[in-house]
Every structure is written in C-alpha cells, then in structure tokens.
C-alpha cells in the first residue's frame, strides 16, 4: 500500500522558537565532557548578548551551531595539536 505525504501550503515564513533556558538545558545534556558542560552557561550568555546587540538572526543561528559543535566535542579541553589558546 502506498502512502502519499502532503505538505501543507506555505503561508509565510516558518520559525523555530526555543527559550534560552531550553537551549541551555539541551546544550548541557549534549556536552561532550564535564568541562565543556561547565562552559554552557557562559556560552548561552554570550549568545544572548550577541542577539541583544541587534545581530541578524542568521548570524545568531550560526553562533548557536558553532557553540553546539564545540560543546558536544568529547575531546579534552587544553593543549594539544590544533587547540585554541
């Protein structure tokens, strides 16, 4: 039996909305190490400040994705090849 999926008609821009608290909770759950988990509140604070400064939504989204990539990395923080200083 074949099932047909239909997409509702586009009625305008679609948005994904999440609270800063939900983002912080999600990033904390996804943190790759306890040390990175400890950085989540600071990262969310920086994201909030960037948005409050009038930054375009696309740039804020890019910052959220970059923070997610950094925080979910399971490699230890600190020195080593390619480490940020």
N, CA, C and O atoms as a GROMACS GRO file, in nm:
protein
  340
    1UNK      N    1   0.085  -0.117   0.000
    1UNK     CA    2   0.000   0.000   0.000
    1UNK      C    3   0.089   0.123   0.000
    1UNK      O    4   0.182   0.132   0.080
    2UNK      N    5   0.063   0.215  -0.086
    2UNK     CA    6   0.142   0.337  -0.099
    2UNK      C    7   0.076   0.448  -0.020
    2UNK      O    8  -0.045   0.469  -0.026
    3UNK      N    9   0.160   0.520   0.055
    3UNK     CA   10   0.108   0.631   0.135
    3UNK      C   11   0.162   0.760   0.076
    3UNK      O   12   0.282   0.773   0.053
    4UNK      N   13   0.075   0.854   0.054
    4UNK     CA   14   0.117   0.982  -0.001
    4UNK      C   15   0.127   1.084   0.111
    4UNK      O   16   0.034   1.104   0.189
    5UNK      N   17   0.243   1.148   0.118
    5UNK     CA   18   0.263   1.254   0.216
    5UNK      C   19   0.240   1.387   0.149
    5UNK      O   20   0.293   1.412   0.040
    6UNK      N   21   0.163   1.471   0.210
    6UNK     CA   22   0.139   1.603   0.153
    6UNK      C   23   0.198   1.709   0.245
    6UNK      O   24   0.200   1.694   0.367
    7UNK      N   25   0.244   1.814   0.184
    7UNK     CA   26   0.299   1.927   0.258
    7UNK      C   27   0.192   2.034   0.264
    7UNK      O   28   0.131   2.067   0.162
    8UNK      N   29   0.170   2.090   0.383
    8UNK     CA   30   0.070   2.197   0.390
    8UNK      C   31   0.115   2.317   0.306
    8UNK      O   32   0.235   2.337   0.287
    9UNK      N   33   0.022   2.394   0.255
    9UNK     CA   34   0.059   2.509   0.173
    9UNK      C   35   0.142   2.608   0.254
    9UNK      O   36   0.118   2.629   0.373
   10UNK      N   37   0.239   2.668   0.187
   10UNK     CA   38   0.326   2.766   0.251
   10UNK      C   39   0.247   2.895   0.272
   10UNK      O   40   0.196   2.953   0.176
   11UNK      N   41   0.238   2.940   0.395
   11UNK     CA   42   0.160   3.060   0.423
   11UNK      C   43   0.247   3.176   0.471
   11UNK      O   44   0.194   3.280   0.508
   12UNK      N   45   0.375   3.160   0.472
   12UNK     CA   46   0.466   3.266   0.517
   12UNK      C   47   0.588   3.204   0.580
   12UNK      O   48   0.604   3.082   0.580
   13UNK      N   49   0.673   3.288   0.633
   13UNK     CA   50   0.796   3.235   0.691
   13UNK      C   51   0.767   3.144   0.812
   13UNK      O   52   0.680   3.174   0.894
   14UNK      N   53   0.840   3.036   0.820
   14UNK     CA   54   0.827   2.945   0.933
   14UNK      C   55   0.938   2.976   1.033
   14UNK      O   56   1.047   3.019   0.993
   15UNK      N   57   0.913   2.955   1.159
   15UNK     CA   58   1.010   2.985   1.262
   15UNK      C   59   1.025   2.868   1.356
   15UNK      O   60   0.932   2.791   1.379
   16UNK      N   61   1.144   2.855   1.411
   16UNK     CA   62   1.172   2.761   1.519
   16UNK      C   63   1.201   2.847   1.640
   16UNK      O   64   1.294   2.928   1.638
   17UNK      N   65   1.124   2.830   1.745
   17UNK     CA   66   1.140   2.913   1.863
   17UNK      C   67   1.173   2.824   1.982
   17UNK      O   68   1.106   2.724   2.007
   18UNK      N   69   1.276   2.864   2.054
   18UNK     CA   70   1.313   2.793   2.178
   18UNK      C   71   1.357   2.897   2.279
   18UNK      O   72   1.414   3.000   2.242
   19UNK      N   73   1.331   2.871   2.403
   19UNK     CA   74   1.374   2.964   2.507
   19UNK      C   75   1.523   2.948   2.532
   19UNK      O   76   1.582   2.845   2.499
   20UNK      N   77   1.584   3.052   2.589
   20UNK     CA   78   1.726   3.043   2.623
   20UNK      C   79   1.748   2.932   2.726
   20UNK      O   80   1.850   2.864   2.723
   21UNK      N   81   1.652   2.915   2.816
   21UNK     CA   82   1.663   2.808   2.916
   21UNK      C   83   1.662   2.670   2.852
   21UNK      O   84   1.736   2.581   2.893
   22UNK      N   85   1.576   2.653   2.751
   22UNK     CA   86   1.570   2.524   2.680
   22UNK      C   87   1.700   2.499   2.605
   22UNK      O   88   1.749   2.386   2.602
   23UNK      N   89   1.757   2.604   2.545
   23UNK     CA   90   1.885   2.588   2.475
   23UNK      C   91   1.993   2.549   2.574
   23UNK      O   92   2.073   2.459   2.547
   24UNK      N   93   1.997   2.616   2.688
   24UNK     CA   94   2.097   2.583   2.789
   24UNK      C   95   2.082   2.440   2.839
   24UNK      O   96   2.181   2.368   2.856
   25UNK      N   97   1.959   2.398   2.862
   25UNK     CA   98   1.934   2.262   2.908
   25UNK      C   99   1.978   2.160   2.802
   25UNK      O  100   2.042   2.060   2.835
   26UNK      N  101   1.944   2.187   2.678
   26UNK     CA  102   1.982   2.096   2.570
   26UNK      C  103   2.133   2.087   2.553
   26UNK      O  104   2.187   1.977   2.538
   27UNK      N  105   2.201   2.201   2.556
   27UNK     CA  106   2.347   2.201   2.542
   27UNK      C  107   2.413   2.130   2.660
   27UNK      O  108   2.514   2.062   2.642
   28UNK      N  109   2.357   2.145   2.778
   28UNK     CA  110   2.412   2.076   2.895
   28UNK      C  111   2.399   1.925   2.879
   28UNK      O  112   2.492   1.851   2.910
   29UNK      N  113   2.284   1.880   2.828
   29UNK     CA  114   2.266   1.736   2.807
   29UNK      C  115   2.359   1.683   2.698
   29UNK      O  116   2.403   1.568   2.705
   30UNK      N  117   2.389   1.765   2.599
   30UNK     CA  118   2.472   1.722   2.487
   30UNK      C  119   2.622   1.740   2.511
   30UNK      O  120   2.703   1.690   2.433
   31UNK      N  121   2.659   1.809   2.617
   31UNK     CA  122   2.801   1.839   2.641
   31UNK      C  123   2.884   1.711   2.637
   31UNK      O  124   2.848   1.610   2.698
   32UNK      N  125   2.995   1.718   2.564
   32UNK     CA  126   3.080   1.601   2.544
   32UNK      C  127   3.164   1.563   2.664
   32UNK      O  128   3.202   1.447   2.678
   33UNK      N  129   3.194   1.659   2.750
   33UNK     CA  130   3.273   1.633   2.870
   33UNK      C  131   3.219   1.721   2.982
   33UNK      O  132   3.153   1.822   2.955
   34UNK      N  133   3.245   1.686   3.107
   34UNK     CA  134   3.201   1.772   3.218
   34UNK      C  135   3.260   1.914   3.208
   34UNK      O  136   3.194   2.011   3.244
   35UNK      N  137   3.384   1.923   3.160
   35UNK     CA  138   3.447   2.055   3.148
   35UNK      C  139   3.372   2.141   3.046
   35UNK      O  140   3.353   2.261   3.067
   36UNK      N  141   3.331   2.080   2.937
   36UNK     CA  142   3.255   2.155   2.837
   36UNK      C  143   3.116   2.187   2.890
   36UNK      O  144   3.061   2.293   2.860
   37UNK      N  145   3.059   2.097   2.966
   37UNK     CA  146   2.929   2.124   3.027
   37UNK      C  147   2.932   2.245   3.119
   37UNK      O  148   2.836   2.320   3.128
   38UNK      N  149   3.044   2.262   3.186
   38UNK     CA  150   3.059   2.377   3.276
   38UNK      C  151   3.064   2.509   3.199
   38UNK      O  152   3.040   2.615   3.256
   39UNK      N  153   3.094   2.503   3.070
   39UNK     CA  154   3.103   2.623   2.987
   39UNK      C  155   2.968   2.664   2.927
   39UNK      O  156   2.956   2.771   2.868
   40UNK      N  157   2.868   2.579   2.940
   40UNK     CA  158   2.738   2.605   2.877
   40UNK      C  159   2.677   2.738   2.922
   40UNK      O  160   2.636   2.816   2.836
   41UNK      N  161   2.667   2.767   3.052
   41UNK     CA  162   2.605   2.895   3.091
   41UNK      C  163   2.676   3.017   3.031
   41UNK      O  164   2.610   3.112   2.989
   42UNK      N  165   2.808   3.013   3.026
   42UNK     CA  166   2.884   3.124   2.967
   42UNK      C  167   2.856   3.135   2.817
   42UNK      O  168   2.842   3.245   2.764
   43UNK      N  169   2.848   3.021   2.749
   43UNK     CA  170   2.820   3.021   2.606
   43UNK      C  171   2.681   3.077   2.577
   43UNK      O  172   2.665   3.157   2.485
   44UNK      N  173   2.582   3.036   2.654
   44UNK     CA  174   2.446   3.085   2.633
   44UNK      C  175   2.439   3.235   2.663
   44UNK      O  176   2.370   3.309   2.593
   45UNK      N  177   2.508   3.279   2.765
   45UNK     CA  178   2.512   3.422   2.796
   45UNK      C  179   2.570   3.502   2.680
   45UNK      O  180   2.518   3.608   2.644
   46UNK      N  181   2.678   3.452   2.620
   46UNK     CA  182   2.739   3.519   2.505
   46UNK      C  183   2.644   3.521   2.386
   46UNK      O  184   2.637   3.620   2.314
   47UNK      N  185   2.570   3.413   2.366
   47UNK     CA  186   2.472   3.408   2.257
   47UNK      C  187   2.360   3.510   2.279
   47UNK      O  188   2.317   3.576   2.185
   48UNK      N  189   2.315   3.521   2.402
   48UNK     CA  190   2.209   3.617   2.434
   48UNK      C  191   2.256   3.760   2.409
   48UNK      O  192   2.182   3.842   2.355
   49UNK      N  193   2.379   3.788   2.449
   49UNK     CA  194   2.434   3.922   2.428
   49UNK      C  195   2.447   3.953   2.280
   49UNK      O  196   2.419   4.065   2.237
   50UNK      N  197   2.489   3.856   2.201
   50UNK     CA  198   2.502   3.876   2.057
   50UNK      C  199   2.367   3.908   1.995
   50UNK      O  200   2.356   3.998   1.912
   51UNK      N  201   2.265   3.835   2.036
   51UNK     CA  202   2.132   3.860   1.982
   51UNK      C  203   2.081   3.997   2.027
   51UNK      O  204   2.023   4.071   1.947
   52UNK      N  205   2.102   4.032   2.153
   52UNK     CA  206   2.054   4.159   2.207
   52UNK      C  207   2.123   4.278   2.141
   52UNK      O  208   2.070   4.389   2.141
   53UNK      N  209   2.241   4.256   2.086
   53UNK     CA  210   2.315   4.365   2.020
   53UNK      C  211   2.257   4.399   1.883
   53UNK      O  212   2.303   4.493   1.818
   54UNK      N  213   2.157   4.325   1.841
   54UNK     CA  214   2.094   4.352   1.712
   54UNK      C  215   2.152   4.271   1.598
   54UNK      O  216   2.129   4.301   1.481
   55UNK      N  217   2.227   4.169   1.632
   55UNK     CA  218   2.286   4.083   1.531
   55UNK      C  219   2.175   4.017   1.448
   55UNK      O  220   2.071   3.982   1.502
   56UNK      N  221   2.196   4.000   1.316
   56UNK     CA  222   2.094   3.934   1.233
   56UNK      C  223   2.069   3.790   1.280
   56UNK      O  224   2.162   3.723   1.327
   57UNK      N  225   1.946   3.742   1.268
   57UNK     CA  226   1.914   3.607   1.312
   57UNK      C  227   2.002   3.499   1.249
   57UNK      O  228   2.036   3.402   1.316
   58UNK      N  229   2.039   3.515   1.123
   58UNK     CA  230   2.121   3.413   1.059
   58UNK      C  231   2.259   3.403   1.125
   58UNK      O  232   2.315   3.294   1.134
   59UNK      N  233   2.313   3.515   1.170
   59UNK     CA  234   2.443   3.512   1.237
   59UNK      C  235   2.430   3.451   1.376
   59UNK      O  236   2.518   3.377   1.420
   60UNK      N  237   2.321   3.482   1.446
   60UNK     CA  238   2.298   3.421   1.577
   60UNK      C  239   2.284   3.270   1.564
   60UNK      O  240   2.338   3.195   1.645
   61UNK      N  241   2.212   3.226   1.462
   61UNK     CA  242   2.197   3.082   1.438
   61UNK      C  243   2.332   3.018   1.413
   61UNK      O  244   2.361   2.910   1.465
   62UNK      N  245   2.416   3.083   1.334
   62UNK     CA  246   2.550   3.030   1.308
   62UNK      C  247   2.629   3.019   1.438
   62UNK      O  248   2.702   2.922   1.458
   63UNK      N  249   2.616   3.117   1.526
   63UNK     CA  250   2.684   3.112   1.656
   63UNK      C  251   2.632   2.996   1.741
   63UNK      O  252   2.709   2.928   1.809
   64UNK      N  253   2.500   2.973   1.738
   64UNK     CA  254   2.442   2.861   1.813
   64UNK      C  255   2.497   2.729   1.761
   64UNK      O  256   2.533   2.641   1.840
   65UNK      N  257   2.504   2.714   1.630
   65UNK     CA  258   2.557   2.590   1.572
   65UNK      C  259   2.704   2.572   1.606
   65UNK      O  260   2.746   2.460   1.636
   66UNK      N  261   2.782   2.679   1.602
   66UNK     CA  262   2.924   2.669   1.636
   66UNK      C  263   2.942   2.633   1.783
   66UNK      O  264   3.027   2.551   1.817
   67UNK      N  265   2.862   2.694   1.870
   67UNK     CA  266   2.870   2.662   2.013
   67UNK      C  267   2.832   2.516   2.036
   67UNK      O  268   2.895   2.448   2.117
   68UNK      N  269   2.731   2.468   1.966
   68UNK     CA  270   2.689   2.330   1.979
   68UNK      C  271   2.801   2.235   1.937
   68UNK      O  272   2.830   2.137   2.006
   69UNK      N  273   2.865   2.266   1.825
   69UNK     CA  274   2.976   2.181   1.778
   69UNK      C  275   3.088   2.178   1.881
   69UNK      O  276   3.143   2.072   1.910
   70UNK      N  277   3.124   2.293   1.935
   70UNK     CA  278   3.231   2.300   2.034
   70UNK      C  279   3.195   2.224   2.162
   70UNK      O  280   3.274   2.145   2.213
   71UNK      N  281   3.075   2.250   2.213
   71UNK     CA  282   3.036   2.192   2.341
   71UNK      C  283   3.011   2.042   2.335
   71UNK      O  284   3.026   1.974   2.436
   72UNK      N  285   2.973   1.991   2.220
   72UNK     CA  286   2.946   1.847   2.209
   72UNK      C  287   3.071   1.765   2.177
   72UNK      O  288   3.066   1.642   2.178
   73UNK      N  289   3.181   1.832   2.150
   73UNK     CA  290   3.307   1.762   2.124
   73UNK      C  291   3.348   1.687   2.250
   73UNK      O  292   3.342   1.742   2.360
   74UNK      N  293   3.390   1.562   2.236
   74UNK     CA  294   3.426   1.482   2.354
   74UNK      C  295   3.577   1.479   2.381
   74UNK      O  296   3.623   1.407   2.469
   75UNK      N  297   3.652   1.557   2.304
   75UNK     CA  298   3.796   1.564   2.332
   75UNK      C  299   3.820   1.653   2.452
   75UNK      O  300   3.746   1.749   2.474
   76UNK      N  301   3.925   1.624   2.532
   76UNK     CA  302   3.953   1.707   2.649
   76UNK      C  303   3.992   1.849   2.607
   76UNK      O  304   4.053   1.870   2.502
   77UNK      N  305   3.957   1.943   2.692
   77UNK     CA  306   4.000   2.081   2.669
   77UNK      C  307   4.147   2.093   2.705
   77UNK      O  308   4.200   2.011   2.780
   78UNK      N  309   4.211   2.193   2.652
   78UNK     CA  310   4.351   2.216   2.688
   78UNK      C  311   4.442   2.207   2.570
   78UNK      O  312   4.398   2.211   2.455
   79UNK      N  313   4.570   2.194   2.600
   79UNK     CA  314   4.673   2.194   2.497
   79UNK      C  315   4.661   2.076   2.403
   79UNK      O  316   4.581   1.985   2.423
   80UNK      N  317   4.743   2.081   2.303
   80UNK     CA  318   4.744   1.974   2.205
   80UNK      C  319   4.741   2.031   2.065
   80UNK      O  320   4.726   2.152   2.048
   81UNK      N  321   4.755   1.948   1.969
   81UNK     CA  322   4.756   1.992   1.830
   81UNK      C  323   4.620   2.050   1.794
   81UNK      O  324   4.516   1.987   1.813
   82UNK      N  325   4.623   2.170   1.742
   82UNK     CA  326   4.500   2.234   1.698
   82UNK      C  327   4.418   2.295   1.810
   82UNK      O  328   4.307   2.343   1.786
   83UNK      N  329   4.469   2.295   1.932
   83UNK     CA  330   4.394   2.352   2.043
   83UNK      C  331   4.390   2.504   2.032
   83UNK      O  332   4.486   2.568   1.990
   84UNK      N  333   4.277   2.559   2.071
   84UNK     CA  334   4.266   2.705   2.073
   84UNK      C  335   4.335   2.753   2.199
   84UNK      O  336   4.326   2.690   2.305
   85UNK      N  337   4.403   2.865   2.188
   85UNK     CA  338   4.469   2.919   2.308
   85UNK      C  339   4.420   3.057   2.339
   85UNK      O  340   4.464   3.118   2.436
   0.00000   0.00000   0.00000
